[in-house]
């Protein structure tokens, strides 16, 4: 893949863990890293159509594999750095050549 296809900039945030006094941990989102990504919006399958009817938009973010990106889990969120659109991370999968990660995300859904 050439760098020209990775035209979007995303930041990846994780929640800070703060005890709220009732046994729960809550906190603000803290940026862990930023990176360029290729965004592919999913469309066509019955599941995708149903999600879109509820205001959710699934997509695949393809980013370069790095030490920081390999630490991503479904506890993180992805935020389009230009538009501010927030995406809940649903799955993180390395490509077969292990040079990239494909991240299944969903906008319009609450992040973890």
C-alpha positions in Angstrom: 0.0 0.0 0.0 1.3 3.5 -0.8 1.1 6.3 1.7 -1.2 8.2 -0.7 -4.1 5.9 0.3 -3.7 6.7 4.0 -5.2 10.2 3.8 -7.0 10.4 7.1 -5.4 11.2 10.5 -6.8 9.4 13.5 -6.0 9.7 17.2 -6.4 6.7 19.4 -7.5 7.4 23.0 -7.8 5.3 26.1 -9.6 6.1 29.4 -7.6 7.1 32.4 -8.7 4.9 35.4 -9.8 6.9 38.4 -11.7 5.5 41.3 -15.1 7.2 41.8 -15.5 6.2 45.4 -18.2 3.6 44.6 -16.0 0.8 43.3 -16.2 2.0 39.7 -13.3 3.3 37.6 -14.1 6.2 35.4 -12.0 8.8 33.7 -11.3 11.1 30.8 -10.1 10.0 27.4 -6.3 10.5 27.0 -4.6 10.5 23.6 -2.2 7.6 23.3 -1.0 8.2 19.7 -1.9 9.5 16.3 -1.5 7.9 12.9 -2.5 8.0 9.3 -5.2 5.6 8.2 -7.0 4.4 5.1 -10.8 4.4 5.8 -13.2 2.0 4.1 -16.8 2.4 5.0 -18.7 -0.9 4.9 -22.0 -1.2 3.1 -24.1 -3.9 1.5 -24.6 -6.7 4.0 -27.8 -7.1 6.0 -26.0 -6.5 9.3 -24.4 -3.3 7.9 -27.7 -2.1 6.6 -29.4 -2.7 10.0 -26.6 -0.9 11.8 -27.0 2.1 9.4 -30.7 2.2 10.1 -29.9 2.7 13.8 -27.5 5.6 13.1 -24.3 3.5 13.3 -21.7 3.4 10.5 -19.2 0.5 10.5 -15.8 1.0 8.8 -12.4 -0.5 8.6 -9.3 1.6 9.5 -6.1 0.3 8.0 -3.0 1.7 9.9 0.7 0.8 10.0 1.7 -1.8 12.6 3.9 -0.3 15.3 4.5 -1.0 19.0 1.8 1.5 20.0 -0.7 0.4 17.4 -0.3 -3.2 18.4 -1.4 -2.3 21.9 -4.9 -1.2 20.7 -7.9 -3.1 22.2 -11.6 -2.6 22.2 -11.1 -0.4 25.3 -9.8 2.3 23.1 -11.6 4.7 20.8 -10.6 6.2 17.4 -11.3 9.8 16.7 -11.0 11.4 13.2 -8.5 14.3 14.0 -10.0 16.5 11.3 -13.8 16.0 11.8 -13.9 15.0 15.4 -16.0 11.9 14.6 -15.7 9.3 17.3 -15.5 5.6 16.6 -15.8 2.7 19.0 -13.2 0.0 18.3 -14.9 -3.4 17.8 -11.9 -5.6 16.7 -8.2 -5.3 15.8 -6.7 -7.7 13.3 -3.2 -7.8 11.8 -3.0 -8.3 8.0 -1.4 -11.4 6.7 1.9 -9.6 6.0 1.8 -8.1 9.6 2.8 -4.6 8.2 -0.7 -3.2 8.9 -3.6 -3.5 11.3 -7.2 -3.6 10.2 -9.4 -2.1 12.9 -13.2 -2.6 12.7 -14.8 0.6 14.1 -18.3 1.9 14.4 -19.4 5.5 14.6 -22.6 6.5 16.4 -21.9 3.8 19.0 -20.7 4.5 22.5 -17.0 3.6 23.1 -16.1 1.3 25.9 
